[in-house]
Every structure is written in C-alpha cells, then in structure tokens.
Amino acid sequence: MAGQLNLTIGVELEFILVGQCNMWAEKIGQQIVYEALKDCRIPNISSRKISSRPLEILGPDQIDAFTDRYSKWNVVGDASAKPTSEERALLDDSWEFWGIEVKSRVFRYKEDWKGEIQAVLAKLNRHFSSPDSQYRILVNENCGLHVHVGNRREGFPLRTIKSLLQLTTAYERCFDALHSWTRITDLLDLTQCVPPSMYYVNEVRRRAQLHIGAEKGEDEVTAGLKNSPSPSAWLVLIEDARDLPGLLQLQGGEERHNAYSLLNLTESSPGGSSRASSKERMQPLPFETHDEYDLPYGASKRTIEYRQHHGTLNFREIEAWISIVAFVTQWAHYATDGERVTIFKPKRFLAEKSDILNLLDGLRYEDAYGNPEFVQSEALQFYRSRRRNPQPSGNVIESIFPKSPLHAMFAQVEKIRAFHTNWACVQAKISHKAKSGMYGDLLSHSLDATDVKMAISTTHREKYEEDWKTRLESRLEQMENIENFVLDPNSVSSDDEDESDDAGMDDAMSEDSYDDCGVGISLKNMEL
C-alpha cells in the first residue's frame, strides 16, 4: 500500500497592471501591488472570537538569496503576462503595462487555503477597482494560473508520477475540456502549456521524416513503441521509464512549459545536472530551515506544476481547479494496480463519449488509512455550470468610467475571453486537435496496453501505423501552409451553449461536430 501523502499546494496568479505613469521601471508595478496587499487581513476561522491576522508577504526588494520564500506570499514580475498588440493599440503611449505574478505561500492542503486565497483576491479587487485607484488589473489570454502540488519536502514516488502522466496522457482530450481555447495546444499553437502528446507525435513525425527504425541503443520493442501513434504505446513508454530523467525525456527534456511540469521534482546539483527522487520511497531533502514547509533560495520545490489553466482572479474557478489537481494527484498515488488497469483500458479512454466530468466522478481511491475518497462534488458542479455560463476573469469593468479608453479595452478582453471559454468553441478546438492527429491514433480500440509489446510487432500493426504516419505527414504539410485561421468572437452567442450537463464530449469527437458547432471557424486550403 502506498505511504501517506502530506499534500501541499501553492498558486501563482498572473495578471497585468495597467496605469498611467510618468516613468517606467520594471519593479514599479510589483511595488504597487505589494503596497496594496501588505495590509491585507486574513480571517482566523478556527478562533472562537472573530479575529484576523496580517498577510505575510514579501515585496520585490525583499527577496534575495538568503530569503526563505515559500512560507510567505511573494510579488514578482512575469514577462509572459503582457497585452496583445490589439489591446495595446487601444491605448496611447501614456499608458504602461506591468506583468505581475503573485505567488502564494505553501499551504497544507487540509488547512484553510480557501479563506486566505479568497482574502487576497478580495483585497486586489477592492483596491484596484476603487474610483480612487490610478491603476487597474487586467487578466487576458496571455495570463495563466499555475498550481503547484507537493508532498511537503519529500517529493513523490516514481509510481505516483507515472500514474499521473499516464492518466493525463490517456485522457488528454478529456482534460483539455476543462480549459479555454487558448490553452488547448494543437499544431497551430505554440503555448506556455505543452501537452503530454506533443513529444510522442513529434517523435513519430521525426522518425517518419528521417526513415528511422531504431536509434542507437534502442531495442526492437522500444523502437516500435516510439514509432507508434497509439496512445496505448505511449502509456507503455511511461511505464518503462526507469527514473525521473526518463520521464522528463518523454516530456521533451527539461522543458518548464509542459502542462504537467515535473521539472521542480528534480534536485539541482552544483554542476547543473539533475537527479530524480527515489524510485520507491519519498526521501526528504538534505537541509534544514526554520519552517518545515519552507525552502532555501534556489532549492527545488519538489512539486508537480499544473500549468494549463487560463489566467483568472475568480475565486470559484481557482478553487475548483485546485480541487481537481489535488484529487488526481492523490488518485495517482493511492490507486491500486487493478484500478489503474481499469482506467487505462483502451476501449475506455479511446471511447468517443469519454467525458472529463464522468471520468472524475468515476475515479475512486482509498487513502493510507483505508478511507474512501471521491472528487469534490462542488468542483464538478462548477465545471458543469461553466459549460453554460462562462465565468468572469476577475476584470472589473463596472468600476471603469464608460468613456475611459480603458473601458473599451477591458470590454474587448472580456468579450474574447467569453468566446475562448465558450463550450462549443472548446469542443471545436478539441475536435480539430483530434482530426489533426495531435491526440494520436484514436481508432486503436483493439490494442490493449498490456499486449502492446506483442501487437506492435505484427505485420498488420506495422502496416496500419505506417499508413497513419503518412496521413499525419499530409496533415502536417497542409497545416504548415494554412494562410487563414479566422476566429470571429461575434459569431458566438449564448444560444450555442445548449449541451446537457452530462453530454460532455459525446459530440465533440463526431465527424460533423467541428463544422456544425457554429463558432465561426474558417479553415482554408485544408481537408481534414
């Protein structure tokens, strides 16, 4: 039985500070946000009396090589949080933009992280939506929400990490359904959240282009698996990885921008190399600090970083996503062999009607004490309701004077966001990604992961996969020549969101849903 997890979480909130300033310096925006938060009060819900405590937070000039940073909130800069060229054009040169990232302290998952995060969000909202404020907070498509999940300082066993990667790889198109259009990566995108399938599809493409059978040091079985477009084969490659560096290779190397980044689990040595945590045991890091959840500057966080979620300052949205990632991490740790075999049967994860809400609702595990655990129903209900009613980002338009140039820009950002999170639009992106081959061969219902090593060597299978690679190459060439990929936000209305709560992906993978979903997508010079 798996050992008990001491689950920890941390969040990174990305947004843009907008304002008019006579002089620009990188840390001005960070200092403004720090000044707004330093007098934030956190309610003490455990006290019999109504009381509160100050938020422990570090400003941009308080973080150095000797600071234990993870027991306090931090305000830092973020280069990826920036306005689009269209947004920038709506304001004249007197307006400045600062990319901001507010990082939470480390929370024990079972403590009151909800109250503290909610208090910080409320403080940001009150301060920067005040009529007296010279600055406003903008959350656009370039911003993300990152959630770190850890096991205190101890990291995770290799088995836990493998199970998590297998779950998110097998059901990638289902997990994509939890996110906005802009965070679902297909062959037309280069985003800050590289999906699990990217390495495998690129590897199939590379080997097909170079006519590679087996590379140096590869046995026949491994070469066959790496040439395979079947997600079942990809699960076997994950299972066969000997250590964390082996799993990192299946994510394209030490790339921090993966949707499920493992890079923070490595321990950096003075020479710059990394080594994995123990295969079977959770080993503590060899250092001491004043706080059991704190780390010295430069030390590995020993967390899995979930990076795919779009930026938001909406508490309900943040709460639901944290609940989901914490749950799937715990499932990956506690799931028995039998439970994993059931979930990873190809006929299950390749089924057209696979839906993320049904998947999560069906996952079960028992913790180290034998207590049954389920996904929080509130999180499922949030995502069901969002399919009909996209949630606001936290941009407060009402407090901006209608004739202000800021009002037009914020209104445009919210309109585009509503389009990107529209359920029909998300389904269309998933359908397009499937048709472009980015989820792999979704027709391999007969190939069982437990038999893939034998099935991969059959003549029929080799011919089928060669045909698939040819079709994929053709699609890739067509996509590289696409001149127009037009998205018209005006074409989406609430009338498009008529799916039932449990319909899920029933139609998203069907042959006609991409053309019939009514989201104003025009693909020229391409036949899918």
N, C-alpha and C positions, 0 to 999 in steps of 0.2 A: 504494500500500500504506500502511496506517495506521502511524503512528510508534510506536516502542516505548513501552509503559507502564512507569512506575516505581510499581507498585501499593503503596499504603499502606492499613492498616486500623487501626481503633480500636473498642473496645467500651465500651458503657455498661451496667452491671449494676444493675438496680433491685431493691430489696428493702426490707423493713420491719424495723426493730429494735424488739423488744418487751422491756419490762422494768419493774420497779417502781422508782420514783424519787420522792424527797420533793419535788423541784422540777422543773419542766419548762421547758426553754428549747430553742429550735429547733436550736441547734448542739450540744447535749449529745450527742445520738445520733451526729452526724457526728464529734465528737471521740472518742467511744468506739470507733468503727470505725477511725478513723485510728490511735489508740493500739494497736489490735490488729494493724494492718498495718505499722506503721513499722519493726518488727524482722523483717519477712518477708525470707527469703533466697532468691535466685534462682540455681538451679544453672547453672554455666558448662559447657555440654556440649561446647564446642569446645576446651576446655583438655585437655591430656594428663593433667593431675593433677585429682583430684576437688577442686573448689573451688566457691565461691558468691560472690555479691555482694549487697549490700543493695538492696532495692526502693526506687527513688526515688519518693517520694510526698509530696504536699502536703496538709496538713490544712485545715480550714475557715478558720483565721485566717492562713493563709499565701498566700492567693490575693488579689491586688489588681490594680490597673490597670497595674502595672509588671512583672507576673509573666509569663514565658514558660511557658505552662501545658502545652503539648502534648508536651513531652519528658519529662514526669513523670506519674505517676498522680495523680488528684485524688479527694478525698472531699467531696461536696456534698450538699445536701438535694434532695428531689424531692417536690413536692406531690401528684403523681398516685399515688405509692406509699403507699397507706393501706388500713386494714382495711375490709371491708364492714360494714354495720350489723349483720348477723348474727354476724360474727366478734367485733365489739366487744361485743355483748351477752353473749358467753360469759365475759367477764372483768369484774371490778368496777372501780371508778374509781381504784383504786390502781395500775393498770397503765397505762403510757404507750406510745405508738407514735410512731416517727420514720421518715419516708420518707427513704431513703438512695439515693444514686446514686454508684457507684464507677466513675470514668472511667479507662480505660487511657491510657497514653501512645500516641503514634503509632508503629506498627510498620511496617517494611518487610515486605511480605507474604512475602518469601522468607527472612526471618530466623526465629529461634526464638520466635515469639509464643506457640506452644503451651505451651512449658515455663514461660514467665513467667505466662501466664494460669492455668495449672494450679496453679502455686505459690501464687498469690493466693487461688484458690478453696480450696485445701487449708488455707491459713492461716486463712481465715474459718471454715471448717468445724471445725478443731481448737479454735480459740479459743472460739467461741460454742456448741459442743456439749459443752464441758468441764463436769463437775459443779460446778466452782468458779465458773463464769460466772453472773452475775446477769441476763444478757441472752440472748435468742435471736433468730435471724434467721428471718423469715417471708417466703416468696415466694407471693403469692396472685394472683388473676385481675387485679388492678389493676396488677401489675408487668409491665414489658416488658424485652426485650433489644434494644438498638439497636446496629447495626453501621455504622460509617462506612467507606466505601471511597473512597480518593482516588488522585490521581496526583501524589504529592508535593505541591508547592505550585501545580502548573501547571493544575489543573482538567482537564476533558475536552472534546474537540471536540464540536461540536453533533451531528455524525453519530453519535457514540457514545451520547449521551444519547437521541437519537431512537430508535435501535435498541433500547435498554434499555426505554424506555417502550412501544414497540410490542410487544416480547416479553411484558412483564408485563401489558399490556392485552389482547392477543390470547389469552393463556393464563392469564388471571386466575383462572379456576376451578381450573386445574391447580396454580398456585402456592398457592392457598388450602388445598389438600390437605396442605401442609407444616405447617399451623398448627393451633392449638386452636380449638375452637368460638367462644370469646370474642373471637378476633382475626379472625374472618370477618364482615365487616360486611354486613348486609342492611338492609332498610327498617325493621327493628325496633330497630336499633342506632345509637348514637352512640358511636364508639370513638376511641381515640387513633391509629388507623391507617386513614385514609380510603382506600378502594381506588381504582384507576385509573378504574373505570367510573362512579364517583359523579358526576363533573362531567357526563358525556355523558347519563346517564339523567335527571339533574335538568334539564339543558338541554332535552331532548326534552319533559319534563313541563311546564317553564315556558312553552315556546313553544306547546305544545298548549293550555294553560290560557288564555294571552293571545291565542291565534289569531295568532301571529306567523309570517309567512312569512320575510321578510328584514328584518334590522335595518339601521339607518342605516350606510352604509359597506360593507355586505356585498354581494358579487356573488351571482348566482343559484346558482353552484356551491357556494360556501361556505355559503350559507343552506340548500341542500339537504343538505349533509353534516351540518350542525348539527341539522337536523330528523330525521336518520336514526337509527333504533335499531340499525343494523347495525354490529357491531364492525369490519367492513372499512372503513366510512366513518370510524370513529374513527382507524384507522391512517393514513388519508389526511390527516386534520386534523393529526395529529402530524407527518407528512412535510412538510406545507405550512407549518409554523411557521417563521418567519424567524429567530428568535433565542430565547434562554433565557426572556425575559419572555413570549414567545408560548407556550412550553411550560408555563410556570407558570400561565398563564391556563387551560390545559386541565386543570390540577390544582385549579382553583377559586381561583386567585390565590396570594398569598404566604401559604399555609397550611402551617405547620410540621408538622402532624399527618398528612400524607399517608404512606401505607405506603411509598412510594418518594419521599422528600422531596428536592427539588432546591434548596431554599432556601439551603443552605450553599454552593452554587456561585456565588451572586451576590456581587458586590463592593459593599459598602455605602459610599455616599458621605456626606460631611458633611451633606448635605441630607436624608438618609434614603432616597433613591431607590436603585434597584439597577440594575446593568447586567450584561449577560452576558459570559461569556468569548468569545474569538474563535470565529467560526464554524468555521474550518478548521484553526486552529493552536492549540497549547497554550501560552498566554502566562504567564510567571511573574509573581507579584505584585510590585509596586514597593516592596519593603522588604528590609532585611537583619536577620537575627538571628544569634545565636551558633550555632544548630543549624539545619541545612538542612531539618529536618522540624518545626521549631517555628514558632510564630506569635505576634505581639504580641497583647496583650489587645484584644478587640473586632474583630480581623481575621477575615475569612471563612475557614472551614475548607477551602473548596473541595472538599467531599466530597459524595457521594451517601449519604444516610442511609436505611438499611433499617430500618423501624420496626415491621414487622408481627409479629415473633416474640414469643411469650409470654415472661414472665419465667422465668428459670431460673438456677441456680447449678451445674447439671450440666455438667461439662466436655465430655463426649462430645456433648451436644446443642449446646453453643456451638460446638465445633469443626466439627461437620457443617454448621451454618448459615453460619458464616464461609466455609467451603469453597464452599458453593453460591453465595453472593452474590458472592464474588470471581470465581468461574468465569463467571457470567452477565454480570458487568461486562466481563470480558475478551472474552467472545464478542461482546458488543455493539460492542466496539472493533475487533476483528480480523475479524469476519465479512465475507465478500465480498458483493457485490450478489447474486450467484447463490445464495449460502447464505441470504440474507435472503428472497429471493423464494420459495425452497422452504419455509422455515419459516412464512411468512406467507400461504400459500395457504389460503383459507377452508375448503376441503374437509379441510384438515389440522387447523387449530386449532378448527374448529367440530364436529369429529367427536365423537360421543358417547363413544368409547372413548379419547379423549386422556387420558393419564396423565402426571403430572409426572415420575415416575421414568423412564419411557420417553422423554419429551421430553429430559430432561437427559442421559440415556445416549446419545441420538442426536445431540446438539449436538457439532460439531467446529469447530475453527479452527486456523489456523497463525499463530504469533506473527510479530513483525517479522523474525525470523531464519529463518523457514520451518519451525520446529519444530512438529510436530502436538501439539495439546493436547486433553485429554479431562477430563471431570468426574472427581473422585476417587472411586474405587470404594468407599472406606470410608464416604464420606458417603451414597452411595446405599444401602449395606448398612444403615447406621444407620436411615434412614427406612423401609426395608423391615421391619426388625425392630420398629420402634416401632409399626407398624400392628397388630402382635400383642401387643406388650408396652409400654404407655406408660411413658416414662422418669420417674423421680422428679425433683422440682424442686430438690432440694438441702436441703429441710427435713428436719432430723434429729430424728425423733420418738423414736427409741430412747433418746436421752440424757435425755429428759424423764421425770421421775417420773410413773408412771401416774396417781396420784391428784391431780396438779397440774392446776389449771384450764387451764394451757397445753396439756396433753396432749390434752384434748378439742378445743380449738380447732385445733391442728395436725393432728389426725386428720381433722377435718371438712374442712380446707383440702385435704389430700391426696386425700380421697375425691372432692371436687368436681373437683379437677384431673384425676384419673383419668377421670372422666366427660367432661370437656371435651376431653380428648385421645384418647378412645376413637374408634377408626377408624370404626365405624358411626355414631357421633354426628357426626363431622366430615363424613362423606358426606351425612348427613341435612341438615346446615346448608347445604352446597353445593347440594344438590337444591332445598331451599326457596328459596335465593337465586336459583337459575336460574328457578324457577317464578314468582317474584315479578317477574321481568324485570330484575333488577339486573345481569345479565351482557349485557344487550341481547338482540337477536333472534338466537337460536341456531339458527334454521331457514334462515338465508341461505346455504346451501351453494353456490348458483349464482352468487353475487355475488363476482366477483374484485376484489381491491383495486386492481389495475391498470386495471380497467374501470369502477370505481365512479362516476367523474365522468360517464360517459355513461349508465350504468344508472340513476343516481339521477333522471334527468330523464324517464324513460319513464313513461307513464300508468299502466302496470301496477304499477310500483315505487311510485309516489306513492300509489296506492290501497292497496297492501299495507301501506305504512308508516303510513298514516292508520288502518287497521284495528288495527295493532299499538299505536299510541298510545292508541286507545280502550280496548283491552284493558288496557294498562298503567294508565291512569287508573282503571279499575274496580278493579284490584287494589290500587292505592294507597289508594283510598277505603275498601276493605274492611280494609286493614291499619291504617288510622288509627282504625278503630272496634273493633279487637280488644281485648277486655277481659281475656282469659286467654291467657297463653302459658306453659304449665307445663312445666318440666323437672324430672324426678324422678331424681336420681342413683341411687336404689336400684333403678331399673329396668334399669340397665346391668350386665352381667356379662361376664366374660371369654369366655363362650360366644358372645357376639355377634361376636367378632373372628375369623371363620373365613375371611376373604378370602385368596386366594392372593397371593404376593408381587407378581406381575405383573398381578393383576386390576385394580388401580388404580381408575380411575373407570368401569370397564365398566358397573357397575350404578348408579352414583351419579346419573346423569342419566336413568335409565329412568323410565318413567311410574309404576311401582309401588314403586320402591325407598324412597321417602320414607315410605310407610305401613308397609312391611314390615321396616324395619331394626331395629325393636324397641328404640328408645332412649327411649321414654316421652314423646313429644312430643304435646301436645294443642293443636290449633288450632280454636277455636270461631268460629262466625259467618263462616267464610271458605271459599269453594270455589275451589280452585286449578285 
